Amino acid sequence: MVAVREFSWEEISAPDFGNPAGQAWQQAVTQVEEQLRTKLHVEVLPERMRKALELVRADAVTLHADGSASVQSGKQTYTLAPDCICGDAKHRTELCKHSLAIELHRRALAVSNFFLYLIIDYASVVIIYA
């Protein structure tokens, strides 16, 4: 499935245009959130899950080529290779928000799975999501 949207130069130059790739990412995260609520049969996600989604939405998760990941949480950066070293991860049996954020980030990547092409001509820019 391919979605195509054409933008005029006036739209692109408007201060409130936004970043189409960023918008697509936020839509993917929202879709993951909806899938979670459906799977858990809840309208409001548990606090730890909500906090993890906030980290994903804030672009606080970075996946590294070596398979590790890092999460910027407040002023602290947690590197998970593979486990988190935060207090919650050490003292609870549940996954911490950092571990959850990485998993949710990966799910959002799978949902979005898009390529962004900018085809520029003199009249417009076409954004293609594949």
Backbone as a chain_set.jsonl record, in Angstrom:
{"seq": "MVAVREFSWEEISAPDFGNPAGQAWQQAVTQVEEQLRTKLHVEVLPERMRKALELVRADAVTLHADGSASVQSGKQTYTLAPDCICGDAKHRTELCKHSLAIELHRRALAVSNFFLYLIIDYASVVIIYA", "coords": {"N": [[0.836, -1.169, 0.0], [0.584, 2.166, -0.857], [0.741, 5.512, 0.013], [0.135, 8.705, -1.165], [0.829, 12.099, -0.947], [0.452, 15.386, -1.911], [2.112, 18.457, -1.576], [1.869, 21.958, -1.663], [4.176, 24.651, -2.432], [3.527, 26.805, -0.853], [2.284, 25.617, 1.35], [4.431, 24.155, 2.404], [6.239, 26.145, 3.073], [4.948, 27.392, 5.107], [4.897, 28.325, 8.561], [3.761, 26.446, 10.304], [3.934, 23.975, 9.115], [5.29, 21.515, 9.692], [7.003, 18.353, 10.101], [6.825, 15.838, 7.811], [7.831, 13.185, 8.097], [8.172, 13.045, 10.844], [5.527, 13.378, 11.614], [4.444, 11.035, 10.577], [5.792, 9.203, 12.178], [4.734, 9.824, 14.725], [2.097, 9.06, 14.264], [2.474, 6.315, 13.945], [3.326, 5.612, 16.526], [1.024, 6.267, 17.936], [-0.689, 4.379, 16.837], [0.461, 2.019, 17.836], [-0.039, 2.459, 20.539], [-2.857, 2.339, 20.524], [-3.19, -0.339, 19.759], [-2.12, -1.603, 22.002], [-3.959, -0.809, 24.018], [-6.214, -2.11, 23.065], [-5.382, -4.802, 23.13], [-4.928, -5.132, 25.879], [-7.404, -4.636, 26.817], [-8.282, -2.151, 27.904], [-9.134, 1.283, 28.566], [-7.488, 3.259, 29.488], [-4.069, 3.165, 29.654], [-1.802, 1.343, 31.802], [0.257, 3.085, 34.206], [3.116, 2.777, 33.943], [3.339, 1.862, 31.318], [2.265, 4.057, 29.954], [4.19, 6.005, 30.565], [6.386, 4.903, 29.273], [5.543, 5.083, 26.6], [5.483, 7.86, 26.406], [8.225, 8.407, 26.453], [8.96, 7.242, 24.015], [7.492, 8.822, 22.209], [8.79, 11.231, 22.647], [11.15, 10.942, 21.323], [13.207, 9.705, 22.741], [14.461, 7.308, 22.651], [17.096, 5.348, 21.45], [18.272, 3.114, 19.115], [21.017, 0.966, 18.758], [23.636, -0.142, 16.534], [24.942, -2.396, 17.466], [23.029, -3.848, 18.754], [22.342, -3.047, 21.258], [20.588, -0.545, 23.197], [19.656, 2.826, 23.979], [18.119, 4.986, 26.368], [16.958, 8.14, 26.945], [16.095, 9.54, 29.853], [14.7, 11.904, 31.625], [17.321, 13.564, 33.164], [19.07, 11.532, 32.944], [20.741, 8.981, 31.102], [20.041, 5.778, 30.071], [21.614, 2.828, 29.237], [20.839, -0.06, 27.619], [21.86, -3.257, 27.484], [21.747, -6.374, 27.465], [19.922, -5.636, 29.43], [18.282, -3.244, 31.591], [19.694, -0.892, 33.889], [18.444, 0.586, 35.789], [16.826, 1.598, 38.908], [14.17, 0.558, 39.158], [14.258, -1.635, 37.418], [16.068, -3.253, 38.731], [14.849, -3.809, 41.188], [12.239, -4.699, 40.895], [9.807, -7.066, 39.646], [8.592, -6.586, 37.287], [8.901, -5.247, 33.922], [10.884, -2.326, 33.467], [10.164, 1.173, 32.68], [11.982, 1.978, 30.767], [12.891, -0.329, 29.439], [10.427, -1.143, 28.422], [9.916, 1.065, 26.769], [11.825, 0.74, 24.76], [10.965, -1.64, 23.533], [8.42, -0.797, 22.653], [9.187, 1.228, 20.929], [10.476, -0.284, 18.949], [8.263, -1.693, 18.002], [6.759, 0.422, 16.958], [8.458, 1.181, 14.896], [8.195, -1.059, 13.257], [5.509, -0.817, 12.602], [5.425, 1.634, 11.277], [7.306, 1.377, 9.156], [8.145, 2.672, 6.693], [9.167, 4.393, 3.712], [10.509, 7.466, 2.962], [10.214, 9.645, 0.465], [11.248, 12.484, -1.201], [10.11, 14.18, -3.814], [10.998, 16.6, -5.75], [9.797, 19.237, -7.61], [9.228, 22.125, -9.651], [6.77, 23.04, -8.837], [5.687, 21.666, -6.641], [6.042, 19.526, -3.731], [6.179, 16.074, -3.366], [5.222, 13.677, -1.11], [5.894, 10.378, -0.377], [4.747, 7.542, 1.175], [5.663, 4.305, 1.812]], "CA": [[0.0, 0.0, 0.0], [1.342, 3.405, -0.961], [-0.052, 6.727, 0.166], [0.813, 9.85, -1.76], [0.222, 13.383, -0.618], [1.16, 16.473, -2.559], [2.108, 19.698, -0.83], [2.289, 23.127, -2.439], [5.269, 25.382, -1.803], [2.943, 27.653, 0.191], [2.108, 24.774, 2.536], [5.735, 23.78, 2.923], [6.904, 27.304, 3.65], [4.187, 27.88, 6.259], [5.599, 27.98, 9.805], [3.137, 25.32, 11.007], [3.898, 22.822, 8.212], [5.682, 20.287, 10.394], [7.86, 17.393, 9.429], [6.004, 14.67, 7.454], [8.372, 11.955, 8.688], [7.834, 13.116, 12.263], [4.085, 13.138, 11.726], [4.231, 9.598, 10.336], [6.278, 8.509, 13.369], [3.75, 10.015, 15.794], [0.949, 8.211, 13.918], [2.852, 4.928, 14.23], [3.312, 5.451, 17.987], [-0.393, 6.278, 18.32], [-1.243, 3.082, 16.449], [0.957, 1.051, 18.814], [-0.801, 2.705, 21.765], [-4.208, 1.792, 20.335], [-3.075, -1.795, 19.777], [-1.93, -1.994, 23.409], [-5.228, -0.663, 24.744], [-7.098, -3.176, 22.591], [-4.89, -6.085, 23.636], [-5.089, -5.163, 27.329], [-8.82, -4.377, 27.109], [-8.381, -1.0, 28.797], [-9.201, 2.591, 27.915], [-6.307, 3.985, 29.945], [-2.955, 2.243, 29.87], [-1.137, 1.441, 33.104], [1.189, 4.217, 34.295], [4.442, 2.443, 33.407], [3.2, 1.795, 29.862], [2.078, 5.441, 29.49], [5.485, 6.676, 30.662], [7.225, 4.353, 28.204], [5.086, 5.702, 25.351], [5.942, 9.256, 26.422], [9.635, 8.379, 26.054], [9.005, 6.959, 22.579], [7.012, 10.034, 21.523], [9.774, 12.3, 22.831], [12.378, 10.523, 20.629], [14.207, 9.46, 23.773], [14.995, 5.952, 22.461], [18.051, 5.184, 20.352], [18.721, 1.734, 18.888], [22.398, 0.974, 18.285], [23.963, -1.204, 15.583], [25.392, -3.606, 18.174], [21.879, -4.491, 19.379], [21.992, -2.363, 22.5], [19.734, 0.629, 23.017], [19.738, 3.775, 25.086], [16.909, 5.756, 26.615], [17.163, 9.376, 27.694], [14.974, 9.657, 30.78], [15.075, 13.038, 32.463], [18.732, 13.931, 32.958], [19.842, 10.283, 32.936], [20.672, 8.11, 29.929], [20.193, 4.377, 30.429], [21.996, 1.967, 28.119], [20.351, -1.417, 27.856], [22.622, -4.188, 26.673], [20.367, -6.156, 27.049], [19.038, -5.249, 30.522], [18.378, -1.899, 32.137], [20.348, -0.835, 35.195], [17.727, 1.521, 36.662], [16.336, 1.055, 40.178], [12.973, -0.267, 38.94], [14.653, -2.903, 36.787], [16.788, -4.064, 39.721], [14.078, -4.129, 42.383], [10.876, -5.155, 40.609], [9.724, -8.209, 38.734], [8.049, -6.088, 36.022], [9.831, -4.477, 33.101], [10.896, -0.891, 33.739], [9.665, 1.985, 31.568], [13.019, 2.079, 29.744], [12.796, -1.569, 28.649], [9.163, -1.06, 27.682], [10.048, 2.082, 25.721], [12.581, 0.161, 23.641], [10.078, -2.571, 22.831], [7.379, -0.014, 21.969], [9.878, 1.9, 19.827], [10.647, -1.298, 17.891], [6.94, -1.955, 17.419], [6.401, 1.584, 16.134], [9.255, 1.071, 13.665], [7.573, -2.091, 12.419], [4.234, -0.284, 12.107], [5.656, 2.708, 10.317], [7.946, 0.713, 8.018], [7.909, 3.492, 5.517], [10.27, 5.093, 3.076], [10.088, 8.822, 2.677], [10.866, 10.186, -0.71], [10.856, 13.823, -1.587], [10.264, 14.394, -5.251], [10.853, 18.046, -5.832], [9.765, 19.897, -8.911], [9.059, 23.557, -9.452], [5.434, 23.393, -8.343], [5.263, 21.029, -5.397], [6.804, 18.411, -3.175], [5.308, 14.91, -3.167], [5.697, 12.793, -0.055], [5.382, 9.031, -0.62], [4.965, 6.582, 2.259], [5.468, 2.957, 1.276]], "C": [[0.883, 1.236, 0.0], [0.381, 4.567, -0.828], [0.762, 7.887, -0.387], [0.074, 11.112, -1.362], [1.064, 14.466, -1.242], [1.0, 17.741, -1.739], [2.541, 20.836, -1.756], [3.45, 23.799, -1.717], [4.74, 26.287, -0.698], [2.748, 26.871, 1.483], [3.447, 24.473, 3.199], [6.405, 24.955, 3.618], [6.153, 27.886, 4.846], [4.881, 27.444, 7.551], [5.016, 26.775, 10.536], [3.097, 24.048, 10.162], [4.24, 21.521, 8.93], [6.526, 19.387, 9.514], [7.026, 16.154, 9.097], [6.521, 13.36, 8.04], [8.06, 11.913, 10.178], [6.364, 12.858, 12.509], [3.777, 11.659, 11.537], [4.683, 8.788, 11.553], [5.262, 8.625, 14.499], [2.495, 9.18, 15.531], [1.25, 6.75, 14.219], [2.824, 4.665, 15.738], [1.871, 5.419, 18.497], [-1.044, 4.944, 17.981], [-0.789, 1.989, 17.42], [0.193, 1.214, 20.126], [-2.216, 2.136, 21.662], [-4.199, 0.271, 20.361], [-2.907, -2.309, 21.21], [-3.239, -1.918, 24.188], [-6.197, -1.768, 24.345], [-6.677, -4.522, 23.18], [-5.109, -6.223, 25.142], [-6.533, -4.946, 27.774], [-8.998, -3.254, 28.129], [-8.522, 0.277, 27.974], [-7.976, 3.423, 28.262], [-5.216, 2.967, 30.255], [-2.389, 2.401, 31.278], [-0.033, 2.515, 33.055], [2.552, 3.927, 33.661], [4.419, 2.393, 31.876], [3.046, 3.207, 29.275], [3.417, 6.193, 29.509], [6.437, 6.189, 29.568], [6.837, 4.962, 26.851], [5.5, 7.17, 25.27], [7.405, 9.344, 25.999], [9.772, 8.142, 24.552], [8.58, 8.194, 21.796], [8.027, 11.169, 21.572], [11.097, 12.002, 22.115], [13.524, 10.29, 21.609], [14.881, 8.102, 23.623], [15.925, 5.94, 21.257], [18.451, 3.718, 20.287], [20.113, 1.792, 18.269], [22.666, -0.253, 17.411], [24.379, -2.5, 16.275], [24.27, -4.339, 18.904], [21.491, -3.885, 20.711], [21.09, -1.17, 22.171], [19.953, 1.558, 24.197], [18.453, 4.581, 25.148], [17.282, 6.967, 27.45], [15.919, 9.594, 28.546], [15.31, 10.739, 31.788], [16.5, 13.431, 32.137], [19.641, 12.721, 32.828], [19.669, 9.554, 31.606], [20.959, 6.689, 30.394], [20.545, 3.596, 29.175], [21.611, 0.549, 28.481], [21.075, -2.362, 26.916], [22.728, -5.544, 27.366], [19.472, -5.588, 28.149], [19.295, -3.824, 30.979], [18.995, -1.953, 33.533], [19.629, 0.1, 36.173], [17.208, 0.803, 37.916], [15.122, 0.161, 40.013], [13.338, -1.627, 38.361], [15.328, -3.829, 37.8], [15.879, -4.59, 40.831], [12.652, -4.62, 42.137], [10.909, -6.343, 39.668], [9.171, -7.798, 37.37], [9.15, -5.394, 35.226], [9.75, -3.009, 33.476], [10.424, -0.126, 32.502], [10.696, 2.091, 30.447], [13.008, 0.844, 28.836], [11.521, -1.576, 27.818], [9.27, -0.07, 26.534], [10.802, 1.533, 24.511], [11.71, -0.799, 22.848], [8.996, -1.813, 22.054], [7.964, 0.748, 20.784], [10.054, 0.931, 18.648], [9.318, -1.619, 17.217], [6.498, -0.804, 16.523], [7.197, 1.592, 14.838], [8.635, 0.062, 12.709], [6.266, -1.588, 11.819], [4.493, 0.747, 11.024], [6.261, 2.175, 9.033], [7.715, 1.456, 6.715], [9.214, 4.046, 4.959], [9.741, 6.461, 2.693], [10.907, 9.338, 1.508], [10.365, 11.605, -0.935], [11.148, 13.953, -3.073], [9.966, 15.863, -5.477], [10.812, 18.473, -7.29], [9.491, 21.371, -8.645], [7.726, 23.937, -8.833], [5.114, 22.815, -6.971], [6.285, 20.013, -4.919], [5.811, 17.28, -2.96], [5.961, 14.028, -2.125], [5.061, 11.428, -0.294], [5.751, 8.162, 0.576], [4.698, 5.204, 1.681], [5.559, 1.954, 2.391]], "O": [[1.828, 1.328, 0.783], [-0.664, 4.602, -1.477], [1.95, 8.017, -0.094], [-1.153, 11.18, -1.432], [2.288, 14.452, -1.105], [-0.09, 18.063, -1.268], [3.477, 20.681, -2.541], [3.683, 23.549, -0.535], [5.432, 26.516, 0.294], [3.007, 27.38, 2.573], [3.567, 24.534, 4.423], [7.068, 24.778, 4.64], [6.665, 28.777, 5.525], [5.394, 26.328, 7.634], [5.722, 26.14, 11.319], [2.32, 23.138, 10.452], [3.53, 20.527, 8.775], [6.725, 19.652, 8.328], [6.56, 15.477, 10.013], [5.725, 12.511, 8.441], [7.721, 10.857, 10.713], [5.99, 12.204, 13.483], [2.948, 11.095, 12.251], [4.04, 7.805, 11.92], [4.958, 7.632, 15.161], [1.896, 8.652, 16.468], [0.378, 6.023, 14.697], [2.352, 3.616, 16.177], [1.54, 4.633, 19.385], [-1.859, 4.436, 18.75], [-1.584, 1.123, 17.785], [-0.181, 0.224, 20.755], [-2.712, 1.523, 22.608], [-5.104, -0.343, 20.925], [-3.486, -3.33, 21.581], [-3.589, -2.84, 24.925], [-6.918, -2.3, 25.188], [-7.511, -5.284, 23.668], [-5.436, -7.307, 25.626], [-6.849, -5.058, 28.958], [-9.758, -3.383, 29.088], [-8.081, 0.339, 26.826], [-7.483, 4.194, 27.439], [-5.423, 2.028, 31.024], [-2.489, 3.473, 31.874], [0.526, 2.803, 31.997], [3.078, 4.756, 32.919], [5.365, 2.83, 31.22], [3.621, 3.516, 28.232], [3.733, 6.928, 28.574], [7.202, 6.975, 29.008], [7.707, 5.313, 26.054], [5.829, 7.667, 24.192], [7.783, 10.258, 25.265], [10.602, 8.768, 23.893], [9.237, 8.57, 20.825], [8.112, 11.974, 20.645], [12.066, 12.741, 22.287], [14.672, 10.638, 21.331], [15.785, 7.777, 24.393], [15.59, 6.45, 20.188], [18.913, 3.146, 21.275], [20.357, 2.582, 17.356], [21.994, -1.276, 17.543], [24.187, -3.584, 15.725], [24.516, -5.331, 19.59], [20.419, -4.181, 21.238], [20.871, -0.842, 21.005], [20.379, 1.135, 25.271], [17.793, 4.824, 24.138], [17.853, 6.835, 28.532], [14.826, 9.805, 28.022], [16.109, 10.522, 32.699], [16.851, 13.611, 30.971], [20.846, 12.866, 32.626], [18.57, 9.519, 31.052], [21.981, 6.423, 31.026], [19.85, 3.693, 28.163], [22.01, 0.027, 29.522], [20.922, -2.278, 25.697], [23.822, -5.837, 27.85], [18.378, -5.106, 27.857], [20.378, -3.273, 30.78], [18.835, -2.933, 34.26], [20.141, 0.376, 37.258], [17.16, -0.425, 37.974], [15.038, -0.886, 40.653], [12.788, -2.65, 38.768], [15.175, -5.049, 37.729], [16.102, -5.681, 41.356], [11.934, -4.924, 43.09], [11.903, -6.593, 38.986], [9.264, -8.558, 36.407], [10.185, -5.007, 35.769], [8.669, -2.5, 33.771], [10.299, -0.695, 31.417], [10.323, 2.277, 29.289], [13.103, 0.963, 27.614], [11.534, -1.967, 26.651], [8.769, -0.333, 25.441], [10.45, 1.83, 23.369], [11.719, -0.772, 21.618], [8.697, -2.164, 20.912], [7.309, 0.894, 19.752], [9.808, 1.29, 17.496], [9.26, -1.797, 16.001], [5.929, -1.027, 15.454], [6.671, 1.97, 13.791], [8.56, 0.297, 11.503], [5.948, -1.891, 10.669], [3.85, 0.73, 9.974], [5.784, 2.486, 7.941], [7.156, 0.915, 5.761], [10.221, 4.146, 5.66], [8.639, 6.582, 2.156], [12.131, 9.444, 1.575], [9.164, 11.864, -0.859], [12.292, 13.845, -3.515], [8.819, 16.302, -5.401], [11.676, 18.114, -8.09], [9.528, 21.803, -7.493], [7.573, 25.059, -8.349], [4.349, 23.413, -6.214], [7.252, 19.692, -5.611], [4.722, 17.501, -2.431], [7.133, 13.673, -2.252], [3.839, 11.32, -0.403], [6.921, 8.059, 0.945], [3.629, 4.958, 1.122], [5.423, 0.753, 2.154]]}, "num_chains": 1, "name": "protein.A"}
